[in-house]
Amino acid sequence: MNKYENYIQDFIKDELPNYENQFVYKDEIAGLITEGICADRSATYSRQAAVEAIAEWGVDAGLFLDIAEQEWGMELNPLLEPEWFQVRMIDYGVNEVMSKCKFLQEFHDEQVALTKDVIAQIVSSCEKEKVGLDYK
């Protein structure tokens, strides 16, 4: 795994326990754990830290920029708004990994109780997934 994928895995592992004992639908989990950074438009509260993260993510940041522009029509500028660009990349990565999570695919239209055990199973299942920034 590369640095971006490791960051996404760590983000899921760090954030998911904050929602222990909540009941949510499987498709809401990614949005739930990224809603704070999306609302704040920053994951680091530091322009410099965001710039450094984007630089570390290198090729993945470029691929994400292509996807945002070509598939969604979004014009993101990582130099003008690095914190927002980083948030969008994190949100995208978390959604991608969660959508591939084998454990969550067992739940259909029912709510998931985010117990300690369920969170551990989600994290374990997500660790096997990649973000998939293989834009064609």
N, C-alpha and C positions, 0 to 999 in steps of 0.2 A: 504494500500500500504506500501511496505517496503522502506528502505532508498534508495536503488538503483532505484526503480521505481519513487520515488519522485524526485531524481536527474534528471532522464530522462525527466520527466514532466517539471521540472524547466528549464532544458536546452532548450527544445523546446520553452517554453514560453519566455525565455530570448533572444534566437537567432533569431527566426523567424521574429520579427519586423525589424531586420537589413536588411531584403531583401524586405521591402515594396516597392511597385511600380515596381517590376520585374515581368516578365512573364516567367513561367516555367511549364514544364509538371509535373503532380502529382508525378510521380516516381522519379523525380530529386530533390524534396524538401529535403529529408533526407540527400542526398549527399551534397546538397548545404549548409545546415546549419552545417554539420560536416567537410566540406573540410578544414577549417582552422586548426582545431585540428589535423586532419589526416596529413596535410602537415607539421605541426610543430612537430608531434609525441608527443604532450603533451597538456593536457587540463589545467594544473595547473602551468607549468613551475617550478615545485618543486617536486623533488623525494619524499621528506617526505610527502607532501600533497597527492601525488598519493598513497603512501603506506597506509596512514591513510584512504583514501577513499575506497581502496580495502578491508582493514580490516573491515570497517563499512558495506561494502556490503556482507561480509562473505560468506554465503551459495551461494548467487547468483554468486559470483566470482568463486567459485568451480564448479558450474553448467556450467558457461560460459567456463571455462577451459576445461571441459569435451566435450562440444559441439565443441569448436575450434579444439581439438585434434581428436575426433572421427568422426566428420562430415566433417571437412575441411582439416584435416591432418596438421593443424598448430601446431607448438610447441612453445607456448608462455610461458614465465617464469615470473610470476608476481614479483618474488624477484630480478631477474636480470635486468628486464626492466619494472619497475612498471608504469612509465608514458605511455609507449606504450601499456601496458596491459589495463590500464584505458581508453585510447583512443579507443581501440578496443571494450571494453565493452560499451562505450557510443555510438559509431557508430552502434553497433549491436542493442542496445536498441532503439535508435532513428529510425532506419530502421524498427524494429518490430512494434513499435507504429504507425508510419506513414503508414505502410502497412495495418493496421487495422482501420485506421481513416475513419469513416463512411462518413463524409463530403467529403473527397477526392475521395471516391469511386463513387461519382456522375459524376466525370470527367473521360472521357475515353481517347481518343487520342487528346485532345485539351489542349491548354495551360491555365494555371490558372493565373489570374492577382492577385498578392499578395497585395490587398488593405488592409487598416486597418480593414475593416469589414470581409474580407475573412480570414485574419490572426486570428482575434478573433474567428471566427467560427472553424477554424482548431484547434486552441488551445483548445477550448471548447470540440470539438469532441475527440481530442486526450486524454484529461483528463479522459475520460471514459474507456480508453484502458490500458491494462497491458502489460508489456514486454513479459511475457510468457516464463520464463526460467523454464519450467517444463519438463526437459529432461527425456526421458524414457530409 
